[in-house]
């Protein structure tokens, strides 16, 4: 699956969580990124977890609004 399709899915999932009241745009979530590859400094977002979950992989905490902004921007750049 391409990052374009993955990002569209992540954007949809986050928006559904917001609409359901599970998270808000001001909340922080745990973001998992893919490792850097040669010649590419960007680490794509691969998944996210709610603040109450403890992923078993390396993650960073980001505000939901910032995650959405990054996903939408990167998604637009790929089209």
C-alpha positions in Angstrom: 0.0 0.0 0.0 1.3 3.5 -0.8 1.8 6.2 1.7 -0.8 8.2 -0.2 -3.4 5.5 0.6 -2.1 5.0 4.1 -2.3 8.8 4.8 -5.8 9.0 3.5 -6.8 6.1 5.8 -5.1 7.7 8.8 -6.8 11.1 8.1 -10.1 9.4 7.9 -9.5 7.4 11.1 -8.5 10.5 13.1 -11.5 12.5 11.8 -13.8 9.7 12.7 -12.3 9.6 16.2 -12.9 13.3 16.5 -16.5 13.1 15.3 -17.1 10.2 17.8 -15.8 12.3 20.6 -12.9 9.9 21.4 -10.3 12.7 20.9 -10.3 16.4 20.2 -7.9 18.4 18.0 -6.2 19.7 21.2 -5.5 16.3 22.6 -2.1 14.6 22.3 -1.7 11.2 20.7 1.2 8.9 20.4 2.6 8.8 16.8 4.6 6.0 15.4 6.9 6.7 12.4 8.7 4.6 9.9 12.5 4.5 10.1 14.5 6.9 7.9 15.6 5.5 4.6 18.8 6.4 2.7 18.5 9.8 1.0 15.2 10.6 2.8 15.1 12.6 6.0 11.3 12.4 6.4 9.9 9.7 8.6 6.3 8.9 7.5 3.6 8.4 10.2 2.5 4.8 10.2 0.1 4.7 13.1 -1.2 6.5 16.2 -2.3 5.6 19.7 -4.4 7.3 22.3 -2.7 8.8 25.3 -3.9 6.0 27.5 -2.2 3.3 25.3 1.4 2.3 25.6 2.8 1.2 22.2 5.6 -1.4 22.2 7.5 0.6 19.6 9.3 4.0 19.6 6.8 6.9 19.4 6.5 10.6 19.8 3.6 12.6 21.3 1.9 15.2 19.1 -1.2 17.3 19.2 -4.0 15.9 17.0 -4.3 19.1 15.1 -0.5 19.0 14.2 -0.8 15.3 13.1 -3.7 16.1 10.9 -1.9 19.1 9.4 1.2 17.0 8.6 -0.9 14.2 7.1 -2.9 16.5 4.9 0.1 18.5 3.7 2.2 15.4 2.9 -0.9 13.8 1.2 -1.4 16.9 -1.0 2.3 17.0 -1.9 2.2 13.4 -3.1 -0.7 14.0 -5.5 
